[in-house]
Amino acid sequence: MEKKKQQKTEYTYTQVVPVVSCSDESQIDRIMHLCGVPRRLTYNKLGSLQGWGLDWKKADPIVRTVLKPDDIGLPGKLWEWSVNDTMKAISAQQESAKTFLTQDIYNHTNDPDKRKRLIDLLKTNPTVDNWLHRQFRKQYLKGHTFVRNQIVYQGAGYSSKRLTRNTIQLEVAGLTRGKRITLKLRCRHIIKGQIRLIRNEHGGLEVHCIRTKTLILPQGEPNKKLGIDKGYTEGYYTSEGTKIAEGLGKLLTAKTNRITKTNRNRYRLFAISRINPAKSATILKNNLGYKTKKRRLQREKATIQNFIRKDLRLNITTPVEIFCEDLTQPIIGKQQAKHINRKLNQWMNGELQASIEKISLETGSKVSVVNPAYTSQVDSATGTLLGRRERDCFIRYTGDVIQADLNASINIRIRGTDNNITRYMKSSDVESELLTRTVRYLASIGSSVTDALNLGWLLPKFKAKALKLEDKYHSQG
């Protein structure tokens, strides 16, 4: 009997390698400053509509029409690599804008021909159509750059060799042809591919390089579906009733309170420095810097990240199909208290999604994102808007009580296979679909919308639309 081949995948990540010594730091700083010039020109020239859809390989000749490398004394290759790197960043911004513009197009019209026309214009010239031009200006803003602390090198711009088990010598191109700058790195492997030499916020030099790691995936296809509701008190609540990263809210609240207290004290010191000019320079130098503040914040974020991912690894060990909410759009129209806004601003929603994707890669799972509208207001047993949520409980119209996050995670799992509610559907359209299902369900049990409102099954905010849909439903029947 033949053995099944092990499934493998490659995981790419950036490694930061510290520089132990440098033969000419002043020249490195000079090159970094000069490389900021082509970066700035690239954004000014191609950061708007002129660079829309442009291949990054064609950016350098266009930028050289404004200024040439020899005019500032920068070698041509360093200039070209800086322009190419900047153009790739601009292209990434364009792709991000296209995602939201495509969503706007699908929300704007249901006509397939009109959608196809707008999507084709989106790839070529979005200013031809007036409506698309307005949306384009909202989603894609001209960028700028103030980066003056890094140099990009391709393989031809440096050489790497091993000195000891933990030390690598790196020779990089300088301003003079044929004379290279020598760097010693604390690293165990020979560096390859594109690298980035960066002067960090603490004044030290470090090399950023790309590495790949091969992951062996578990055998088999996903054999079950799992809905996951992201939360603040606990990181995740699954449709199986499991809490993952329980206690996350305490860590986030402690971090938020510490930041608030620190910033208040900093404001007081700043006010004192303005009142007392004699102490101003000393306070600004020793008390109002950002190095210690940033280091502490980085440590706290790393601690929270490890807390989330460790618990995820313990709970998801086999291939599963994961459904979670698309929380990329901000929630507008909700006024919260200041202390709640502070906590929500520190909520690591992006880290929760990144952790799910990381664990899915390690376990061979599949991640699907669903429309988040009304997932916490729908009764998972009936699929209708009958019932209400009160704090951590969801009370069904029958009087039964279920944990609110568990109810929401079950709804998310169900919505993953719901063809009538798509990911980019407007919340108003989702509401109409759910109210239609609610009216049909009430008719099937011999009740009306008026009965549901009088008994408190349906919230008053749905009254007008529900009555209108009920009249339409009975007239069609």
N, C-alpha and C positions, 0 to 999 in steps of 0.2 A: 504493500500500500504506500503510495507516494505521500510524502510529507508536504503539508501546505507551506508555501513560501511566506516568510514573515513580511508583513507590511511595514514599510519604512517611510518616513517623511523627514524632510530637512527643516530645521528651525533656525532662522537667521536672527542674529542679535548683534548689537554694537558693544564692543569691549573697549573700556577706557584703560589705557596703559600710561602710568606716570613716567615722566622724564626725570632721570636721576641727575644728569649733567648735560650741558650744551656748550659747544666750543665757541659760539658767537651769538649770544642772546640779543645783542643790539641789532644785528643784521636780521634776525628772525622777526623782531618787533617792526623793523623797517618794512620787511616784505608783507607782514600782516596789514600794516597801514596802507601800502600800495595796492594790495589785493582788494581792499575795500572800494577802490575807485571803479573797477569793472563791475563789481557787484551793484554799486549805486547806479551806474549807467544802464545796466541791464534792466533794473526795475523801472527806471525813468523812461527807457525807450520801449520796453516790451511788457511792462507790468500792467498794461491796460488792454484795450481792444486790439491794438496793433500786434500783440503777441498771442492773440487767441488762436489756439490750435496749432501753433508753430512748433515744429520739431526742434528739440533742444540742440541738435547738431548744426542747425542753420542759424543759431543765434549769434555766434561769434562774428561772422562777416558783417552783420547788421550793426552790431555795437561798435565795430572798428570804423564805421563811417563817421562816428561822432568823435572818437579819440583813438589813437593808436598806442600800443604798448611802449614803443620807443619814446613817446612824448613824456612819459612819466618815469622811464627807466626800469620798467618791469619786463622780465623775460617773456617771450611770446607764449610759451607753454603754460606758465603760471597764470598769465592773463586768460588764456583759452579755458583752462580748467576751472577758474573762478567763474567765468561767464557760463560755462556748461552747468556747473553746480547750481548757480542762481536760477538758470532757466528751468532746471528740473524742479526747483522749489516753486516757481511760478506755475509750472504745469500741474503740480500737485494741488495748488490752490484752484486752478481751473477745473480739475476733475471734481473737487469738492463742490464747487459752484454748480457744475453740471448735474450732480446728484439732486440738489435742491430744485434746480430749474426743471429737471425731468418730472419731479414730483408736482411742481406747479402746473406743468403742462397737462398732466393726467387729471389734476383737479379742475383745470380750466375748461376742458371740453371732453365730451364722450364720443365725438366723431373720430373714427379711426384714421380717416384721410387727413383731417386737420392736425391730429396728433403727429402723424408721420411727417407732415410738412414742417411743423414747428421743431420737431426733433432733428430733422435734416438741416434746418436753418441754424439750430443750436451748434451744430458741428462746424458750420462754415461761416455764416455772418448773422448773428442774432439781432442786428440792428435793422434788418429789412422789415420785420414785422413790428408794428408799434407796441403792441401788448408785450411781446417777447423782449423788446428793447427795454421797456420799463422794469420788467422782472429781472433782466440781466443787470441793470444798474443797481438794483437792490441787493442781489446776491453776490455780485463780483465787484469789489471795490479795488481801485488801484493801490498796489502795495508799495512799500518803501522798505529800505534796509539801512541799518546803522551798524552792521557787523564790521568790526575792524580788528578782530582778535583771532582770526583763523586763516590757515593756508590749506588748500586742497592739493594733494599730490596723487597722480596716477602712477602706475608701476614704473614708467620710464623716468620718473622724477626722483627716485630714491633707490637705495639698495640696503639690504638687511642681512646681517650675519650674526651668528651666535658667539658670544664671548665666554660665558659660563652657563651653568645650568639655568640660572635665573636672570641672566643679563643678556640683552640684545643690543648690538650696535646698529644704529640707523644713520645712514648718510643721505641727506636731502639736498636738493638743488638750491643754490643761493642766487644772489644777484649777478655774480661774476661767472661767466661761462667756464666750465671745467673745474671750478672750485666748489666743493660741497661742504656743508656744515655737518659736523658729527654730533650725534645724540646718543646717549646711553639710556636704555629703557629697562625697567624692571619687568621682565616678561619671560615666559617659558617657550614661546613658539616663534618661528620665523614669520614676520609680517608680510602679507600679500594683499594685492588688490588696491582699491582706492583707500587712502588714509586722509585724516584731517588732523593737522597740528594746531592745537588750540591753547591760548593763554586763558586759564580759567579765572574765576572771580577772586581766587585767593592769590593770584599772581604767579602760580606755577604753570609749567608746560605739561601738556598731556597729549597723547596720540589716541585718536578714535579710529578703530578699524572694524571691519565687518568680519564676523566669524559665523560658521554654520555648524550646527550640531545635529547629528542623525538620531532620530527618535524611533524606537521600535514600537509599533502600535499593537494593541491587543487584537487577537484574531476575532473575526466575525463582524457582521453588520449590526447597527443599533437595533436592539430587540424590544425597546420600550420607549414611550414618549414621556417626557418630563417637563412640566411647566414650572417656571421659576419666577417668583415675584421679588423684585429688588426692594429692600427696605432700609430704614435708618436704624431702628433698634437692633435688628439682626440683618446681616448682609443679604441673605436669601431665605425665602420660605418656599419649599417645593410642594408640588401637587400631591406628594406622598405624605405630607405632614411633617417633614424634616426641617429643622432650623439649622441653617449653615451660617457660620461666623456670628453666632449669638454673642452679644456683648459688644458688637461693633459700635453701637450708639454711645456707650460709655467712653470708649476711646476717642470718638469724634467730638463728643461734648467736652471732654477734658482738654483736648487740643484747642477747641474753639475758645473756651474760657481762658486758657493760658495766653493765647494770642491777643484776646481782648484786653486782658489785664496788662500785658506787656506794652501794647500800643498806647493805652491810656497813660502809663508811666512815661513813655517816650514823648508824648505830647506835652506832659507837664515839664519834662526836662527841656524840651525845645522852647517852651514859653519862658522858662527861667533863663535860658541862654540869651533870649532877646532882651530880657529886662536887665540882665547883668552882663554887659559887654566884656568885662574882665574874665569871666568864666566861659564865655561863649566858645572860644577856640578849643579849650580843654574838653568841654562837654561834647562838642561836635566830633572831636577826634576820638575820644575814649568811650562815649556812651551812646552815640547815635549812628554807629556803623551798621552794616548789613551782613557782615561775614558770619558772626556768631548766630545771628537771627536766622539766616538761610541754612546754616549747617544743622541747627536744631530742627527746623521745619523739615529738612530732608530726612533726618533720622526718624521723625515721627511718621512721615509718609511711608518710609520703608518698613517700619514696625507694623503699621496698619495693613500694608500690602502683604507682608508675610503672614499676618494673622488671617487674612481673607483666603489666601491661596492654600495655606496649610489645611484649613478646615475643608476647603473644596476638594483637595486631593484625598482626604479621608472619606468623603461621601460619594464622590464620583470616581469609580475605579474601572468601570466597564463601558463599552460603547453604548451611548444612549442618544436619542434625538431630543435636543433641548430647545424649548420655546421660551423666549423672554420678550419683554416689552421694548419697543423702540422709543427711548427717552432722549433722543437727540434734539427734539424741538423744545424750546422753553415754554413753561406754563405761564400764560399771560392772563391778566385780569384778576389775579388773586392777591389781595393785600394781606400781608402777614405782619405779626409783631416783629420788632427789631431783633429780639433774641432768637426767634424762629428763623428769620432770614439769615442771621449769622451762622446758625447751625446748618441750614440747607446749603449755604455757600461753601461750607467745608465738607459737605457730603460728597464722597468720592464715587459718584455715579459712573464716571468714565473708567475708573479702576475696577469697579464691579463688572462692567462689560468686558474689559480687557482680560480680567481674571477668568471669566467664563470661556473666552476664546482660547486662552492659553491652555486651560485644562482640557478643553475639547480637542485641541491638537495633540496633547499627550495621550489621551485615552481613545482617540479615533472616533470621537462623538461628532455629531452634526448640530450646528447652532442655527436656528431660524428666528427672525425678529418679526413680531406681530404688532398690529395696531393697538396702542395702549388705551384708547378711548373707552370709558365706562367699564373697564375690567373689574374695578372694585365695587361697582354699583349693580352688577348683574348677579342674579341668583344662579349659581352653577348647577343647581338641580333642575331648574326649568328653562334656563336660558332667557329669562325675561327680566324686566325691571321691577318686578314685584318684590317688595322687601326693602330694607334700609340698613345702612351701616351706621353703627354707633361705636365710636372709638375702635377697639380691637375686636368687636363682634359684628357679625352680619346676621340680622334677624329676618328670617324668611316669613312670607305672608302666612304660613301655617303656624308660626310661633316657634319653630325650631331655630336653634342658635348654632352658628358655626364660626370658627375663628376667621376673622376678616381676611387675613393674608392667605390662609389656606384656600378660602373661597376664590380669591383673586388669582392664585396660582393655578387652580383648576380651570378657571375661565381662560387663562392664557394658553393652557394646554389645548383646550377645545378650540380656541380661536386659531391655533396653528393649522387646523384642517378645515376651517370655515371658509368656503369659497365666496360667500356673499359679503364678507368683511375683509377687505384687502389692507395691506400695510399702509398705503398712502391715501386711504379714503378719509375724507373730511370728518371731523367729529360730529357735525350736524347730520351727515349722511348715515353715520353709524347709529346715531340716536334714532333716526327715522326707521332704520332697519330693526332695531331692538324694540321700538314701540309697536311696529307692525307685528312682530312675534308676540308681544305682550297682549295685543288686542285679540289675536287668533287664539292664544292660550286661554284667555278669559272666556271667549265664546265657546271653547271646547269643554269648559267646566260649568257652563251655564251662568256665567256672571258677565257684568258689563263694566265699562270703565267707571261709570258713576258709582257702582257698588264698590269697586276697588278703592276709589277715592274716599268714600264714606267710611269704609272699614280700615283705612290707613295702610292698605297694601301698596298703593302707588303714591309717590311723592307729588305734592301739589304743583311743582314746577313743570311736570309733564302733562298737566291737565289739558291745556288747549290743543296741543298737537295730538294727544291720545284720543280726544273726543272727535277731532277732525278725521283721524285715520279710522275710527270706529264707524263713522257715518259712511265713509268711502267703502269700507269692508262690507258692510251690510247691504249697501246699494249694489255692489257687484255680485253679492251672493243672491 
